[in-house]
Every structure is written in structure tokens, then in C-alpha cells.
Amino acid sequence: MEKTIVLITGCSSGIGRALLSHFDREPYRIVATTLPNSANAFDGDPIAQNPRFWIRSLDIGNHKKASQVVSDTAKRWGAIDILINNAGISYRSVVEDMTIEDEQHQMLVNYLGPMHLIRECIPAMRERKSGRIINVSSVGGMMAMPTMASYSASKFALEGASEALWYELKPWNIHTTLVRPGFINSLAFRKVLYSKKRQAQSQTSPYDSHYKNMAGFVEKLMAMSPCTSESVAKSIFKVARMKKPPLRVAGTTDARIFYFIRRLLPRALYHKLLYVTLPGIRHWGK
Ligand SMILES: NC(=O)c1ccc[n+]([C@@H]2O[C@H](COP(=O)([O-])OP(=O)(O)OC[C@H]3O[C@@H](n4cnc5c(N)ncnc54)[C@H](OP(=O)(O)O)[C@@H]3O)[C@@H](O)[C@H]2O)c1
């Protein structure tokens, strides 16, 4: 393994930034992408001066630019060995408040963009009969919660496609893995997006209780979580080094627990249980 070329998306903050510290060792050469308006995130960062790192600006929704990043990397260093689709956004909105543009934005960043990058990387991996694709999913890709329909839909889509890819690419020794973090003790909740309709709403929305209770609930669970962006990055790095990585990996301890709850409880009971534990549920819709 003289050199391993890794492409990681969404590196300006959170898990993506933490991943760079893990890959900051031989034999990795890392193409780290950031949103164009976050290009200054690496100002003064020694990583930007390290010849094994190449910081590129990329909006994952810009397919042409994504293809360009892959082909530029091939010219400079060679084909990508490990693709880590980490970039993601999260709309916090009830279904009724989402517009078609909001839905498209959510799907573009969390599903269509990653799928395009995967398609760009597969041919060279197939030729070399080696490669790995790591898609950062979420517990939201296994269980849906109110105000997170679109986010869950995008991660469910990523999960479905990754499962199909696992079968499709295994004959060429290309491993596909989904890493599912649950609640992370980070400030990522500050970046949640609200649909235009929600932003324009006054306090009289019939969904006020949904929004208020869910936001507080999620922020509280995130603040209580012992898992951090660094610990999730560590799990992803471990997957990148495994000989035979599994299709699904829990990125946090709660993700493992949620997985068993979802798997073991009968569906009807699971939904009922989740419903009654939603904060302030008796007051929703009143
Ligand atoms: N935090 C959690 O609790 C949690 C839980 C489960 C799963 N996840 C998943 O983990 C992944 C990383 O999230 P994180 O927690 O590290 O949150 P984060 O700090 O918000 O990181 C997300 C990264 O994606 C980038 N990004 C956003 N839109 C993009 C676009 N259109 N094109 C390219 N990059 C874009 C962001 O860039 P900017 O910094 O410039 O905005 C940021 O670097 C995501 O896929 C997320 O869904 C997170």
C-alpha cells in the first residue's frame, strides 16, 4: 500500500474535519472538499500546507464540479481508493411546511451528490478490483422522527442504494459501508435548515408544539451524548482500515441501541412506544 488516495467531502467542520486528523499519516493522500463559501476554513491550518492534503472547494450538488475533482485527482495522484461521502445537511421541518425546492435541496446534498461521486469513482475501482465507499448515514436513515421527514428520506435513500451497491460491487472487491451516527455532542444542530415556509411563519402555526418540543428534545440528547465528531471519525477511520468492512456500522453507542430496539420490537409496538415518548406529545395539535 504505497499510497492510498482518499476523497472526503464536507471537511470544513464536524466529522469531516476530525477525519482529516486521523488520515494525517502515511500512506494516505487526501483530497478534502469544502463548500466554496467555507474555503477559508483552513486558513492558517498546517493541513493546508501539508503536501499529502489537497483542499478543493466543492458544492456536492454541483455534479460537473464533482466530476472535475475526481478527474483532477486522477491526473495529479491517481485513482481514488477510498471515497467518504460525509457532507450532509438537515432540514428541521414538518412535511406540510416543506416546499419542493427544499425537498430537492435535501436530496441533492444527502443522496444525489454522493451517488454521483460514487459513479465517478467506481470505474477505476472496478478496473483495479479494489476500493471502498463509506457513506455517512444516520440513525435517521433507520428510524424517522417528526420534523425530520426529509432528512430521514434522504438517508433512507442513501441506505437503500448502499445496500444495492454492496451486492453490485462485492464481486470486484469493492466494499461499501454505511456508518450510522446517532446523537453527537456537537453544535451541528445550529446548522439545521428551516424551510422557507417555516421561516415565514408566525407563532400561530398548528405545528408550533412539534417544532418547539422536537428542537429542545434533540438538542438535549445531543448535549448528553458521550459521542463526539472525533469519536465518530475514529469509527470511520477504523472502517477505512478494516480488511473486510461490514455493510453497516453504528457510529455511536446510541445508534447500536436504536438498531436493536428497531430490530427486536414488533413494528406496531415500536411506533407506539416512540409516539408516547415524544416530548409533550399530549399537547401537540391543540
Ligand atoms: N451531527 C450529528 O448529530 C449527526 C448525526 C447523524 C449523522 N450525521 C451525519 O454526519 C455527516 C457529517 O455531519 P456533521 O455532524 O459533521 O455536521 P457538520 O459539521 O454540519 O458537517 C457537515 C459538512 O457538510 C458540508 N456541506 C453542507 N452542505 C454541503 C454541500 N452542498 N456541498 C458540500 N459540502 C456541504 C458542511 O460544510 P459547511 O461547514 O461549510 O457548512 C460541513 O462541512 C452528515 O452527513 C450528517 O448527516 C450527523
The ligand as an SDF file (V2000), in Angstrom:
LIG
                    3D

 48 52  0  0  0  0  0  0  0  0999 V2000
  -24.1390   15.7760   13.9990 N   0  0  0  0  0  0  0  0  0  0  0  0
  -24.9640   14.7650   14.1670 C   0  0  0  0  0  0  0  0  0  0  0  0
  -25.6170   14.6530   15.2380 O   0  0  0  0  0  0  0  0  0  0  0  0
  -25.1340   13.7150   13.0940 C   0  0  0  0  0  0  0  0  0  0  0  0
  -25.8800   12.5910   13.4020 C   0  0  0  0  0  0  0  0  0  0  0  0
  -26.0590   11.6160   12.4330 C   0  0  0  0  0  0  0  0  0  0  0  0
  -25.4780   11.7600   11.1800 C   0  0  0  0  0  0  0  0  0  0  0  0
  -24.7420   12.8680   10.8890 N   0  0  0  0  0  0  0  0  0  0  0  0
  -24.1740   12.9690    9.5340 C   0  0  0  0  0  0  0  0  0  0  0  0
  -22.7830   13.1470    9.6200 O   0  0  0  0  0  0  0  0  0  0  0  0
  -22.3140   13.8710    8.4810 C   0  0  0  0  0  0  0  0  0  0  0  0
  -21.4090   14.9920    8.9370 C   0  0  0  0  0  0  0  0  0  0  0  0
  -22.1530   15.8690    9.7560 O   0  0  0  0  0  0  0  0  0  0  0  0
  -21.5080   16.6980   10.9730 P   0  0  0  0  0  0  0  0  0  0  0  0
  -22.1350   16.2710   12.2190 O   0  0  0  0  0  0  0  0  0  0  0  0
  -20.0320   16.6840   10.8870 O   0  0  0  0  0  0  0  0  0  0  0  0
  -22.1370   18.1480   10.6490 O   0  0  0  0  0  0  0  0  0  0  0  0
  -21.4640   19.4660   10.0570 P   0  0  0  0  0  0  0  0  0  0  0  0
  -20.4290   19.9650   10.9840 O   0  0  0  0  0  0  0  0  0  0  0  0
  -22.5910   20.3430    9.6890 O   0  0  0  0  0  0  0  0  0  0  0  0
  -20.7310   18.9400    8.7460 O   0  0  0  0  0  0  0  0  0  0  0  0
  -21.3610   18.7880    7.5180 C   0  0  0  0  0  0  0  0  0  0  0  0
  -20.3840   19.1680    6.4370 C   0  0  0  0  0  0  0  0  0  0  0  0
  -21.0520   19.1050    5.1670 O   0  0  0  0  0  0  0  0  0  0  0  0
  -20.7550   20.3000    4.4620 C   0  0  0  0  0  0  0  0  0  0  0  0
  -21.7930   20.6180    3.4740 N   0  0  0  0  0  0  0  0  0  0  0  0
  -23.0470   21.0620    3.6860 C   0  0  0  0  0  0  0  0  0  0  0  0
  -23.6730   21.2500    2.5100 N   0  0  0  0  0  0  0  0  0  0  0  0
  -22.7890   20.9150    1.5420 C   0  0  0  0  0  0  0  0  0  0  0  0
  -22.8300   20.9040    0.1150 C   0  0  0  0  0  0  0  0  0  0  0  0
  -23.9040   21.3140   -0.5560 N   0  0  0  0  0  0  0  0  0  0  0  0
  -21.7290   20.5090   -0.5440 N   0  0  0  0  0  0  0  0  0  0  0  0
  -20.6160   20.1350    0.1130 C   0  0  0  0  0  0  0  0  0  0  0  0
  -20.4990   20.1310    1.4550 N   0  0  0  0  0  0  0  0  0  0  0  0
  -21.5850   20.5220    2.1480 C   0  0  0  0  0  0  0  0  0  0  0  0
  -20.6380   21.3630    5.5400 C   0  0  0  0  0  0  0  0  0  0  0  0
  -19.9560   22.4910    5.0580 O   0  0  0  0  0  0  0  0  0  0  0  0
  -20.0140   23.8780    5.9030 P   0  0  0  0  0  0  0  0  0  0  0  0
  -19.2680   23.6120    7.1910 O   0  0  0  0  0  0  0  0  0  0  0  0
  -19.3230   24.8170    5.0070 O   0  0  0  0  0  0  0  0  0  0  0  0
  -21.4650   24.1930    6.1110 O   0  0  0  0  0  0  0  0  0  0  0  0
  -19.8850   20.6070    6.6070 C   0  0  0  0  0  0  0  0  0  0  0  0
  -18.5010   20.6500    6.3830 O   0  0  0  0  0  0  0  0  0  0  0  0
  -23.5540   14.3310    7.7290 C   0  0  0  0  0  0  0  0  0  0  0  0
  -23.7810   13.5010    6.6130 O   0  0  0  0  0  0  0  0  0  0  0  0
  -24.6650   14.1770    8.7550 C   0  0  0  0  0  0  0  0  0  0  0  0
  -25.9290   13.9390    8.1740 O   0  0  0  0  0  0  0  0  0  0  0  0
  -24.5520   13.8440   11.8290 C   0  0  0  0  0  0  0  0  0  0  0  0
  1  2  1  0
  2  3  2  0
  2  4  1  0
  4  5  1  0
  4 48  2  0
  5  6  2  0
  6  7  1  0
  7  8  2  0
  8  9  1  0
  8 48  1  0
  9 10  1  0
  9 46  1  0
 10 11  1  0
 11 12  1  0
 11 44  1  0
 12 13  1  0
 13 14  1  0
 14 15  2  0
 14 16  1  0
 14 17  1  0
 17 18  1  0
 18 19  2  0
 18 20  1  0
 18 21  1  0
 21 22  1  0
 22 23  1  0
 23 24  1  0
 23 42  1  0
 24 25  1  0
 25 26  1  0
 25 36  1  0
 26 27  1  0
 26 35  1  0
 27 28  2  0
 28 29  1  0
 29 30  1  0
 29 35  2  0
 30 31  1  0
 30 32  2  0
 32 33  1  0
 33 34  2  0
 34 35  1  0
 36 37  1  0
 36 42  1  0
 37 38  1  0
 38 39  2  0
 38 40  1  0
 38 41  1  0
 42 43  1  0
 44 45  1  0
 44 46  1  0
 46 47  1  0
M  CHG  2   8   1  16  -1
M  END
$$$$
